[in-house]
């Protein structure tokens, strides 16, 4: 299904200084804990692993009603072109000579823009009115925004082909093994607490021959563009404060981009999950990238 795919972040700055890591409030070194507590990164902060999903949830609850505005601010509106290219390259839809509908799942897709874009494309190009879509998000507020979008569009609201599911992407306990033909995730996987666990779960739910397909911010490969982006990233939280009255959420989102693995490292993680024919395409000098893999 993927069309014309070739065979093909800066690493986050070193933690400020060692004594910041060893702060007594860090649960690893807190004398009140008899055992070391598993930790992970939440932007520039080190937090208990068990708390990250709640903290990410708070961020997206905060920005849900202005999610499109947030993406416009962070990408200067270019995310709309990236998403169009993402869908066009996937070329989704049940082919006319096929007897079985396709089963799509869009993860961290509460806003609905990718899920609905895929269904629109499949109908427009292939006349596909039967394939199904699970729109999955850990955040109820984001899913509500997706349902509101569907209602405003006049399609995919209370559509029997479309399910809106509150799910942790690292588990997807409501999704059966080997049940999906295409798994998409757009600008969401960097927020997973355990990215590798999310990739492993993607492999589990896909059918043999199924496609993992991801759009995410990545490592810029042009020095001039990288310098410009770094300057832009410094002011993004300020814009977030002005537009959405939310400095902290935008600061986290900037830091989450900086921490996300570069193209080659993320490719190796996809391969580690078991996928084959793994590749990627960098967009706009590597500001973001499309990644894919096929379940054997």
Secondary structure, DSSP 8 states (H G I E B T S, - for coil): ---S-----------S-HHHHT-TTSTTT-TT-SS---EEEETTEEEEHHHHHHHHHHHHHHHGGGHHHHHHHHHTTTHHHHHHHHHHHHT-S--TT--S--EEEEET-TT-HHHHHHHHHHHHHH-----EEEEEES-HHHHHHHHHHHHHHTSSSS-TTEEEEE--TTT-TTS-TT-EEEEEEES-GGG-SSHHHHHHHHHHHEEEEEEEEEEEE-----HHHHHHHHHHHHHHHHHHHHHHS-HHHHHHHHHHHHHS--HHHHHHHHHHTT-EEEEEEEEGGGTEEEEEEE--
